[in-house]
């Protein structure tokens, strides 16, 4: 038996929507976690690139007149 609320929505409807909202929040948390991991990967790549640029600068400096 569905129990209507004051706006004609049943408690069951509210429970379903609440569950959907919780699932969406969980999905957002997962995306945020993956973004954090990818940001770490990007930072590592940027540091490696900076190191390579430094090495290249050192090599180029040897060939200057």
mmCIF file of the N, C-alpha and C atoms, coordinates in Angstrom:
data_MODEL
# 
_entry.id   MODEL 
# 
loop_
_atom_site.group_PDB 
_atom_site.id 
_atom_site.type_symbol 
_atom_site.label_atom_id 
_atom_site.label_alt_id 
_atom_site.label_comp_id 
_atom_site.label_asym_id 
_atom_site.label_entity_id 
_atom_site.label_seq_id 
_atom_site.pdbx_PDB_ins_code 
_atom_site.Cartn_x 
_atom_site.Cartn_y 
_atom_site.Cartn_z 
_atom_site.occupancy 
_atom_site.B_iso_or_equiv 
_atom_site.pdbx_formal_charge 
_atom_site.auth_seq_id 
_atom_site.auth_comp_id 
_atom_site.auth_asym_id 
_atom_site.auth_atom_id 
_atom_site.pdbx_PDB_model_num 
ATOM 1   N N  . UNK A 1 1  ? 0.841  -1.185 0.000   1.00 0.00 ? 1  UNK A N  1 
ATOM 2   C CA . UNK A 1 1  ? 0.000  0.000  0.000   1.00 0.00 ? 1  UNK A CA 1 
ATOM 3   C C  . UNK A 1 1  ? 0.882  1.243  0.000   1.00 0.00 ? 1  UNK A C  1 
ATOM 4   N N  . UNK A 1 2  ? 0.713  2.097  -0.967  1.00 0.00 ? 2  UNK A N  1 
ATOM 5   C CA . UNK A 1 2  ? 1.484  3.329  -1.073  1.00 0.00 ? 2  UNK A CA 1 
ATOM 6   C C  . UNK A 1 2  ? 0.850  4.402  -0.214  1.00 0.00 ? 2  UNK A C  1 
ATOM 7   N N  . UNK A 1 3  ? 1.676  5.046  0.569   1.00 0.00 ? 3  UNK A N  1 
ATOM 8   C CA . UNK A 1 3  ? 1.193  6.116  1.439   1.00 0.00 ? 3  UNK A CA 1 
ATOM 9   C C  . UNK A 1 3  ? 1.516  7.443  0.788   1.00 0.00 ? 3  UNK A C  1 
ATOM 10  N N  . UNK A 1 4  ? 0.477  8.223  0.420   1.00 0.00 ? 4  UNK A N  1 
ATOM 11  C CA . UNK A 1 4  ? 0.752  9.501  -0.248  1.00 0.00 ? 4  UNK A CA 1 
ATOM 12  C C  . UNK A 1 4  ? 1.230  10.555 0.744   1.00 0.00 ? 4  UNK A C  1 
ATOM 13  N N  . UNK A 1 5  ? 2.104  11.431 0.266   1.00 0.00 ? 5  UNK A N  1 
ATOM 14  C CA . UNK A 1 5  ? 2.522  12.574 1.069   1.00 0.00 ? 5  UNK A CA 1 
ATOM 15  C C  . UNK A 1 5  ? 1.568  13.717 0.788   1.00 0.00 ? 5  UNK A C  1 
ATOM 16  N N  . UNK A 1 6  ? 1.799  14.858 1.398   1.00 0.00 ? 6  UNK A N  1 
ATOM 17  C CA . UNK A 1 6  ? 0.901  16.001 1.224   1.00 0.00 ? 6  UNK A CA 1 
ATOM 18  C C  . UNK A 1 6  ? 0.850  16.493 -0.222  1.00 0.00 ? 6  UNK A C  1 
ATOM 19  N N  . UNK A 1 7  ? 1.870  16.194 -1.038  1.00 0.00 ? 7  UNK A N  1 
ATOM 20  C CA . UNK A 1 7  ? 1.881  16.651 -2.426  1.00 0.00 ? 7  UNK A CA 1 
ATOM 21  C C  . UNK A 1 7  ? 1.538  15.527 -3.400  1.00 0.00 ? 7  UNK A C  1 
ATOM 22  N N  . UNK A 1 8  ? 0.990  14.434 -2.927  1.00 0.00 ? 8  UNK A N  1 
ATOM 23  C CA . UNK A 1 8  ? 0.577  13.348 -3.790  1.00 0.00 ? 8  UNK A CA 1 
ATOM 24  C C  . UNK A 1 8  ? 1.690  12.405 -4.195  1.00 0.00 ? 8  UNK A C  1 
ATOM 25  N N  . UNK A 1 9  ? 2.864  12.587 -3.695  1.00 0.00 ? 9  UNK A N  1 
ATOM 26  C CA . UNK A 1 9  ? 3.988  11.709 -3.985  1.00 0.00 ? 9  UNK A CA 1 
ATOM 27  C C  . UNK A 1 9  ? 4.025  10.658 -2.882  1.00 0.00 ? 9  UNK A C  1 
ATOM 28  N N  . UNK A 1 10 ? 4.231  9.425  -3.264  1.00 0.00 ? 10 UNK A N  1 
ATOM 29  C CA . UNK A 1 10 ? 4.235  8.369  -2.251  1.00 0.00 ? 10 UNK A CA 1 
ATOM 30  C C  . UNK A 1 10 ? 5.596  8.303  -1.557  1.00 0.00 ? 10 UNK A C  1 
ATOM 31  N N  . UNK A 1 11 ? 5.579  7.730  -0.380  1.00 0.00 ? 11 UNK A N  1 
ATOM 32  C CA . UNK A 1 11 ? 6.822  7.538  0.372   1.00 0.00 ? 11 UNK A CA 1 
ATOM 33  C C  . UNK A 1 11 ? 7.772  6.652  -0.427  1.00 0.00 ? 11 UNK A C  1 
ATOM 34  N N  . UNK A 1 12 ? 7.207  5.697  -1.146  1.00 0.00 ? 12 UNK A N  1 
ATOM 35  C CA . UNK A 1 12 ? 8.015  4.824  -1.993  1.00 0.00 ? 12 UNK A CA 1 
ATOM 36  C C  . UNK A 1 12 ? 8.715  5.632  -3.082  1.00 0.00 ? 12 UNK A C  1 
ATOM 37  N N  . UNK A 1 13 ? 8.002  6.596  -3.691  1.00 0.00 ? 13 UNK A N  1 
ATOM 38  C CA . UNK A 1 13 ? 8.610  7.465  -4.710  1.00 0.00 ? 13 UNK A CA 1 
ATOM 39  C C  . UNK A 1 13 ? 9.776  8.253  -4.122  1.00 0.00 ? 13 UNK A C  1 
ATOM 40  N N  . UNK A 1 14 ? 9.576  8.752  -2.928  1.00 0.00 ? 14 UNK A N  1 
ATOM 41  C CA . UNK A 1 14 ? 10.628 9.528  -2.259  1.00 0.00 ? 14 UNK A CA 1 
ATOM 42  C C  . UNK A 1 14 ? 11.830 8.636  -1.982  1.00 0.00 ? 14 UNK A C  1 
ATOM 43  N N  . UNK A 1 15 ? 11.576 7.409  -1.554  1.00 0.00 ? 15 UNK A N  1 
ATOM 44  C CA . UNK A 1 15 ? 12.667 6.476  -1.278  1.00 0.00 ? 15 UNK A CA 1 
ATOM 45  C C  . UNK A 1 15 ? 13.459 6.169  -2.545  1.00 0.00 ? 15 UNK A C  1 
ATOM 46  N N  . UNK A 1 16 ? 12.763 5.979  -3.652  1.00 0.00 ? 16 UNK A N  1 
ATOM 47  C CA . UNK A 1 16 ? 13.437 5.705  -4.931  1.00 0.00 ? 16 UNK A CA 1 
ATOM 48  C C  . UNK A 1 16 ? 14.291 6.899  -5.334  1.00 0.00 ? 16 UNK A C  1 
ATOM 49  N N  . UNK A 1 17 ? 13.749 8.103  -5.260  1.00 0.00 ? 17 UNK A N  1 
ATOM 50  C CA . UNK A 1 17 ? 14.514 9.310  -5.633  1.00 0.00 ? 17 UNK A CA 1 
ATOM 51  C C  . UNK A 1 17 ? 15.717 9.494  -4.717  1.00 0.00 ? 17 UNK A C  1 
ATOM 52  N N  . UNK A 1 18 ? 15.528 9.218  -3.430  1.00 0.00 ? 18 UNK A N  1 
ATOM 53  C CA . UNK A 1 18 ? 16.632 9.343  -2.476  1.00 0.00 ? 18 UNK A CA 1 
ATOM 54  C C  . UNK A 1 18 ? 17.746 8.371  -2.836  1.00 0.00 ? 18 UNK A C  1 
ATOM 55  N N  . UNK A 1 19 ? 17.376 7.164  -3.216  1.00 0.00 ? 19 UNK A N  1 
ATOM 56  C CA . UNK A 1 19 ? 18.360 6.170  -3.636  1.00 0.00 ? 19 UNK A CA 1 
ATOM 57  C C  . UNK A 1 19 ? 19.086 6.616  -4.900  1.00 0.00 ? 19 UNK A C  1 
ATOM 58  N N  . UNK A 1 20 ? 18.353 7.189  -5.849  1.00 0.00 ? 20 UNK A N  1 
ATOM 59  C CA . UNK A 1 20 ? 18.970 7.690  -7.083  1.00 0.00 ? 20 UNK A CA 1 
ATOM 60  C C  . UNK A 1 20 ? 19.938 8.828  -6.788  1.00 0.00 ? 20 UNK A C  1 
ATOM 61  N N  . UNK A 1 21 ? 19.561 9.703  -5.879  1.00 0.00 ? 21 UNK A N  1 
ATOM 62  C CA . UNK A 1 21 ? 20.438 10.824 -5.506  1.00 0.00 ? 21 UNK A CA 1 
ATOM 63  C C  . UNK A 1 21 ? 21.707 10.299 -4.845  1.00 0.00 ? 21 UNK A C  1 
ATOM 64  N N  . UNK A 1 22 ? 21.561 9.314  -3.971  1.00 0.00 ? 22 UNK A N  1 
ATOM 65  C CA . UNK A 1 22 ? 22.730 8.726  -3.305  1.00 0.00 ? 22 UNK A CA 1 
ATOM 66  C C  . UNK A 1 22 ? 23.666 8.082  -4.328  1.00 0.00 ? 22 UNK A C  1 
ATOM 67  N N  . UNK A 1 23 ? 23.089 7.401  -5.321  1.00 0.00 ? 23 UNK A N  1 
ATOM 68  C CA . UNK A 1 23 ? 23.914 6.782  -6.361  1.00 0.00 ? 23 UNK A CA 1 
ATOM 69  C C  . UNK A 1 23 ? 24.644 7.842  -7.179  1.00 0.00 ? 23 UNK A C  1 
ATOM 70  N N  . UNK A 1 24 ? 23.976 8.944  -7.476  1.00 0.00 ? 24 UNK A N  1 
ATOM 71  C CA . UNK A 1 24 ? 24.605 10.034 -8.228  1.00 0.00 ? 24 UNK A CA 1 
ATOM 72  C C  . UNK A 1 24 ? 25.749 10.652 -7.429  1.00 0.00 ? 24 UNK A C  1 
ATOM 73  N N  . UNK A 1 25 ? 25.543 10.848 -6.147  1.00 0.00 ? 25 UNK A N  1 
ATOM 74  C CA . UNK A 1 25 ? 26.598 11.397 -5.295  1.00 0.00 ? 25 UNK A CA 1 
ATOM 75  C C  . UNK A 1 25 ? 27.790 10.445 -5.255  1.00 0.00 ? 25 UNK A C  1 
ATOM 76  N N  . UNK A 1 26 ? 27.513 9.158  -5.195  1.00 0.00 ? 26 UNK A N  1 
ATOM 77  C CA . UNK A 1 26 ? 28.586 8.166  -5.214  1.00 0.00 ? 26 UNK A CA 1 
ATOM 78  C C  . UNK A 1 26 ? 29.359 8.230  -6.528  1.00 0.00 ? 26 UNK A C  1 
ATOM 79  N N  . UNK A 1 27 ? 28.634 8.366  -7.645  1.00 0.00 ? 27 UNK A N  1 
ATOM 80  C CA . UNK A 1 27 ? 29.292 8.497  -8.951  1.00 0.00 ? 27 UNK A CA 1 
ATOM 81  C C  . UNK A 1 27 ? 30.180 9.738  -9.010  1.00 0.00 ? 27 UNK A C  1 
ATOM 82  N N  . UNK A 1 28 ? 29.698 10.835 -8.464  1.00 0.00 ? 28 UNK A N  1 
ATOM 83  C CA . UNK A 1 28 ? 30.478 12.077 -8.443  1.00 0.00 ? 28 UNK A CA 1 
ATOM 84  C C  . UNK A 1 28 ? 31.747 11.886 -7.614  1.00 0.00 ? 28 UNK A C  1 
ATOM 85  N N  . UNK A 1 29 ? 31.620 11.200 -6.487  1.00 0.00 ? 29 UNK A N  1 
ATOM 86  C CA . UNK A 1 29 ? 32.796 10.932 -5.647  1.00 0.00 ? 29 UNK A CA 1 
ATOM 87  C C  . UNK A 1 29 ? 33.814 10.079 -6.404  1.00 0.00 ? 29 UNK A C  1 
ATOM 88  N N  . UNK A 1 30 ? 33.336 9.090  -7.161  1.00 0.00 ? 30 UNK A N  1 
ATOM 89  C CA . UNK A 1 30 ? 34.244 8.253  -7.955  1.00 0.00 ? 30 UNK A CA 1 
ATOM 90  C C  . UNK A 1 30 ? 34.975 9.073  -9.015  1.00 0.00 ? 30 UNK A C  1 
ATOM 91  N N  . UNK A 1 31 ? 34.250 9.945  -9.689  1.00 0.00 ? 31 UNK A N  1 
ATOM 92  C CA . UNK A 1 31 ? 34.862 10.804 -10.711 1.00 0.00 ? 31 UNK A CA 1 
ATOM 93  C C  . UNK A 1 31 ? 35.907 11.723 -10.072 1.00 0.00 ? 31 UNK A C  1 
ATOM 94  N N  . UNK A 1 32 ? 35.573 12.288 -8.930  1.00 0.00 ? 32 UNK A N  1 
ATOM 95  C CA . UNK A 1 32 ? 36.519 13.167 -8.234  1.00 0.00 ? 32 UNK A CA 1 
ATOM 96  C C  . UNK A 1 32 ? 37.786 12.405 -7.851  1.00 0.00 ? 32 UNK A C  1 
ATOM 97  N N  . UNK A 1 33 ? 37.623 11.175 -7.413  1.00 0.00 ? 33 UNK A N  1 
ATOM 98  C CA . UNK A 1 33 ? 38.776 10.350 -7.056  1.00 0.00 ? 33 UNK A CA 1 
ATOM 99  C C  . UNK A 1 33 ? 39.652 10.068 -8.268  1.00 0.00 ? 33 UNK A C  1 
ATOM 100 N N  . UNK A 1 34 ? 39.022 9.723  -9.398  1.00 0.00 ? 34 UNK A N  1 
ATOM 101 C CA . UNK A 1 34 ? 39.794 9.479  -10.619 1.00 0.00 ? 34 UNK A CA 1 
ATOM 102 C C  . UNK A 1 34 ? 40.497 10.754 -11.086 1.00 0.00 ? 34 UNK A C  1 
ATOM 103 N N  . UNK A 1 35 ? 39.826 11.886 -10.967 1.00 0.00 ? 35 UNK A N  1 
ATOM 104 C CA . UNK A 1 35 ? 40.441 13.157 -11.360 1.00 0.00 ? 35 UNK A CA 1 
ATOM 105 C C  . UNK A 1 35 ? 41.668 13.454 -10.512 1.00 0.00 ? 35 UNK A C  1 
ATOM 106 N N  . UNK A 1 36 ? 41.571 13.155 -9.226  1.00 0.00 ? 36 UNK A N  1 
ATOM 107 C CA . UNK A 1 36 ? 42.713 13.358 -8.329  1.00 0.00 ? 36 UNK A CA 1 
ATOM 108 C C  . UNK A 1 36 ? 43.889 12.493 -8.767  1.00 0.00 ? 36 UNK A C  1 
ATOM 109 N N  . UNK A 1 37 ? 43.613 11.239 -9.091  1.00 0.00 ? 37 UNK A N  1 
ATOM 110 C CA . UNK A 1 37 ? 44.673 10.333 -9.543  1.00 0.00 ? 37 UNK A CA 1 
ATOM 111 C C  . UNK A 1 37 ? 45.289 10.829 -10.846 1.00 0.00 ? 37 UNK A C  1 
ATOM 112 N N  . UNK A 1 38 ? 44.457 11.277 -11.771 1.00 0.00 ? 38 UNK A N  1 
ATOM 113 C CA . UNK A 1 38 ? 44.959 11.772 -13.051 1.00 0.00 ? 38 UNK A CA 1 
ATOM 114 C C  . UNK A 1 38 ? 45.760 13.065 -12.874 1.00 0.00 ? 38 UNK A C  1 
ATOM 115 N N  . UNK A 1 39 ? 45.367 13.885 -11.932 1.00 0.00 ? 39 UNK A N  1 
ATOM 116 C CA . UNK A 1 39 ? 46.130 15.105 -11.654 1.00 0.00 ? 39 UNK A CA 1 
ATOM 117 C C  . UNK A 1 39 ? 47.522 14.739 -11.161 1.00 0.00 ? 39 UNK A C  1 
ATOM 118 N N  . UNK A 1 40 ? 47.609 13.703 -10.344 1.00 0.00 ? 40 UNK A N  1 
ATOM 119 C CA . UNK A 1 40 ? 48.915 13.227 -9.877  1.00 0.00 ? 40 UNK A CA 1 
ATOM 120 C C  . UNK A 1 40 ? 49.767 12.726 -11.025 1.00 0.00 ? 40 UNK A C  1 
ATOM 121 N N  . UNK A 1 41 ? 49.150 12.022 -11.958 1.00 0.00 ? 41 UNK A N  1 
ATOM 122 C CA . UNK A 1 41 ? 49.864 11.534 -13.138 1.00 0.00 ? 41 UNK A CA 1 
ATOM 123 C C  . UNK A 1 41 ? 50.363 12.709 -13.973 1.00 0.00 ? 41 UNK A C  1 
ATOM 124 N N  . UNK A 1 42 ? 49.526 13.715 -14.139 1.00 0.00 ? 42 UNK A N  1 
ATOM 125 C CA . UNK A 1 42 ? 49.917 14.911 -14.902 1.00 0.00 ? 42 UNK A CA 1 
ATOM 126 C C  . UNK A 1 42 ? 51.073 15.631 -14.229 1.00 0.00 ? 42 UNK A C  1 
ATOM 127 N N  . UNK A 1 43 ? 51.030 15.711 -12.912 1.00 0.00 ? 43 UNK A N  1 
ATOM 128 C CA . UNK A 1 43 ? 52.116 16.365 -12.172 1.00 0.00 ? 43 UNK A CA 1 
ATOM 129 C C  . UNK A 1 43 ? 53.430 15.615 -12.371 1.00 0.00 ? 43 UNK A C  1 
ATOM 130 N N  . UNK A 1 44 ? 53.375 14.298 -12.307 1.00 0.00 ? 44 UNK A N  1 
ATOM 131 C CA . UNK A 1 44 ? 54.574 13.491 -12.530 1.00 0.00 ? 44 UNK A CA 1 
ATOM 132 C C  . UNK A 1 44 ? 55.128 13.724 -13.925 1.00 0.00 ? 44 UNK A C  1 
ATOM 133 N N  . UNK A 1 45 ? 54.250 13.734 -14.928 1.00 0.00 ? 45 UNK A N  1 
ATOM 134 C CA . UNK A 1 45 ? 54.685 13.958 -16.307 1.00 0.00 ? 45 UNK A CA 1 
ATOM 135 C C  . UNK A 1 45 ? 55.301 15.349 -16.463 1.00 0.00 ? 45 UNK A C  1 
ATOM 136 N N  . UNK A 1 46 ? 54.700 16.343 -15.835 1.00 0.00 ? 46 UNK A N  1 
ATOM 137 C CA . UNK A 1 46 ? 55.221 17.712 -15.925 1.00 0.00 ? 46 UNK A CA 1 
ATOM 138 C C  . UNK A 1 46 ? 56.603 17.801 -15.284 1.00 0.00 ? 46 UNK A C  1 
ATOM 139 N N  . UNK A 1 47 ? 56.790 17.126 -14.175 1.00 0.00 ? 47 UNK A N  1 
ATOM 140 C CA . UNK A 1 47 ? 58.116 17.138 -13.520 1.00 0.00 ? 47 UNK A CA 1 
ATOM 141 C C  . UNK A 1 47 ? 59.156 16.451 -14.392 1.00 0.00 ? 47 UNK A C  1 
ATOM 142 N N  . UNK A 1 48 ? 58.762 15.336 -15.019 1.00 0.00 ? 48 UNK A N  1 
ATOM 143 C CA . UNK A 1 48 ? 59.701 14.646 -15.918 1.00 0.00 ? 48 UNK A CA 1 
ATOM 144 C C  . UNK A 1 48 ? 60.051 15.526 -17.111 1.00 0.00 ? 48 UNK A C  1 
ATOM 145 N N  . UNK A 1 49 ? 59.063 16.198 -17.653 1.00 0.00 ? 49 UNK A N  1 
ATOM 146 C CA . UNK A 1 49 ? 59.301 17.098 -18.783 1.00 0.00 ? 49 UNK A CA 1 
ATOM 147 C C  . UNK A 1 49 ? 60.229 18.242 -18.379 1.00 0.00 ? 49 UNK A C  1 
ATOM 148 N N  . UNK A 1 50 ? 60.035 18.779 -17.195 1.00 0.00 ? 50 UNK A N  1 
ATOM 149 C CA . UNK A 1 50 ? 60.906 19.856 -16.706 1.00 0.00 ? 50 UNK A CA 1 
ATOM 150 C C  . UNK A 1 50 ? 62.343 19.355 -16.569 1.00 0.00 ? 50 UNK A C  1 
ATOM 151 N N  . UNK A 1 51 ? 62.494 18.120 -16.084 1.00 0.00 ? 51 UNK A N  1 
ATOM 152 C CA . UNK A 1 51 ? 63.833 17.537 -15.966 1.00 0.00 ? 51 UNK A CA 1 
ATOM 153 C C  . UNK A 1 51 ? 64.497 17.359 -17.320 1.00 0.00 ? 51 UNK A C  1 
ATOM 154 N N  . UNK A 1 52 ? 63.718 16.893 -18.307 1.00 0.00 ? 52 UNK A N  1 
ATOM 155 C CA . UNK A 1 52 ? 64.261 16.726 -19.652 1.00 0.00 ? 52 UNK A CA 1 
ATOM 156 C C  . UNK A 1 52 ? 64.628 18.068 -20.264 1.00 0.00 ? 52 UNK A C  1 
ATOM 157 N N  . UNK A 1 53 ? 63.831 19.088 -20.009 1.00 0.00 ? 53 UNK A N  1 
ATOM 158 C CA . UNK A 1 53 ? 64.130 20.424 -20.532 1.00 0.00 ? 53 UNK A CA 1 
ATOM 159 C C  . UNK A 1 53 ? 65.429 20.945 -19.925 1.00 0.00 ? 53 UNK A C  1 
ATOM 160 N N  . UNK A 1 54 ? 65.616 20.665 -18.651 1.00 0.00 ? 54 UNK A N  1 
ATOM 161 C CA . UNK A 1 54 ? 66.854 21.088 -17.974 1.00 0.00 ? 54 UNK A CA 1 
ATOM 162 C C  . UNK A 1 54 ? 68.062 20.383 -18.599 1.00 0.00 ? 54 UNK A C  1 
ATOM 163 N N  . UNK A 1 55 ? 67.921 19.078 -18.843 1.00 0.00 ? 55 UNK A N  1 
ATOM 164 C CA . UNK A 1 55 ? 69.011 18.321 -19.474 1.00 0.00 ? 55 UNK A CA 1 
ATOM 165 C C  . UNK A 1 55 ? 69.301 18.852 -20.865 1.00 0.00 ? 55 UNK A C  1 
ATOM 166 N N  . UNK A 1 56 ? 68.262 19.127 -21.615 1.00 0.00 ? 56 UNK A N  1 
ATOM 167 C CA . UNK A 1 56 ? 68.442 19.633 -22.982 1.00 0.00 ? 56 UNK A CA 1 
ATOM 168 C C  . UNK A 1 56 ? 69.133 20.998 -22.953 1.00 0.00 ? 56 UNK A C  1 
ATOM 169 N N  . UNK A 1 57 ? 68.742 21.821 -22.017 1.00 0.00 ? 57 UNK A N  1 
ATOM 170 C CA . UNK A 1 57 ? 69.375 23.132 -21.877 1.00 0.00 ? 57 UNK A CA 1 
ATOM 171 C C  . UNK A 1 57 ? 70.861 22.978 -21.591 1.00 0.00 ? 57 UNK A C  1 
ATOM 172 N N  . UNK A 1 58 ? 71.196 22.015 -20.750 1.00 0.00 ? 58 UNK A N  1 
ATOM 173 C CA . UNK A 1 58 ? 72.614 21.761 -20.456 1.00 0.00 ? 58 UNK A CA 1 
ATOM 174 C C  . UNK A 1 58 ? 73.372 21.309 -21.688 1.00 0.00 ? 58 UNK A C  1 
ATOM 175 N N  . UNK A 1 59 ? 72.765 20.467 -22.501 1.00 0.00 ? 59 UNK A N  1 
ATOM 176 C CA . UNK A 1 59 ? 73.425 20.003 -23.726 1.00 0.00 ? 59 UNK A CA 1 
ATOM 177 C C  . UNK A 1 59 ? 73.598 21.135 -24.733 1.00 0.00 ? 59 UNK A C  1 
ATOM 178 N N  . UNK A 1 60 ? 72.573 21.959 -24.885 1.00 0.00 ? 60 UNK A N  1 
ATOM 179 C CA . UNK A 1 60 ? 72.637 23.069 -25.836 1.00 0.00 ? 60 UNK A CA 1 
ATOM 180 C C  . UNK A 1 60 ? 73.686 24.082 -25.401 1.00 0.00 ? 60 UNK A C  1 
ATOM 181 N N  . UNK A 1 61 ? 73.822 24.291 -24.124 1.00 0.00 ? 61 UNK A N  1 
ATOM 182 C CA . UNK A 1 61 ? 74.793 25.242 -23.607 1.00 0.00 ? 61 UNK A CA 1 
ATOM 183 C C  . UNK A 1 61 ? 76.217 24.864 -24.024 1.00 0.00 ? 61 UNK A C  1 
ATOM 184 N N  . UNK A 1 62 ? 76.510 23.584 -24.134 1.00 0.00 ? 62 UNK A N  1 
ATOM 185 C CA . UNK A 1 62 ? 77.849 23.133 -24.527 1.00 0.00 ? 62 UNK A CA 1 
ATOM 186 C C  . UNK A 1 62 ? 78.190 23.515 -25.968 1.00 0.00 ? 62 UNK A C  1 
ATOM 187 N N  . UNK A 1 63 ? 77.181 23.703 -26.817 1.00 0.00 ? 63 UNK A N  1 
ATOM 188 C CA . UNK A 1 63 ? 77.421 23.997 -28.225 1.00 0.00 ? 63 UNK A CA 1 
ATOM 189 C C  . UNK A 1 63 ? 77.402 25.488 -28.550 1.00 0.00 ? 63 UNK A C  1 
ATOM 190 N N  . UNK A 1 64 ? 77.215 26.313 -27.543 1.00 0.00 ? 64 UNK A N  1 
ATOM 191 C CA . UNK A 1 64 ? 77.225 27.749 -27.801 1.00 0.00 ? 64 UNK A CA 1 
ATOM 192 C C  . UNK A 1 64 ? 78.654 28.231 -28.043 1.00 0.00 ? 64 UNK A C  1 
ATOM 193 N N  . UNK A 1 65 ? 78.769 29.244 -28.822 1.00 0.00 ? 65 UNK A N  1 
ATOM 194 C CA . UNK A 1 65 ? 80.108 29.756 -29.172 1.00 0.00 ? 65 UNK A CA 1 
ATOM 195 C C  . UNK A 1 65 ? 80.634 30.652 -28.114 1.00 0.00 ? 65 UNK A C  1 
# 
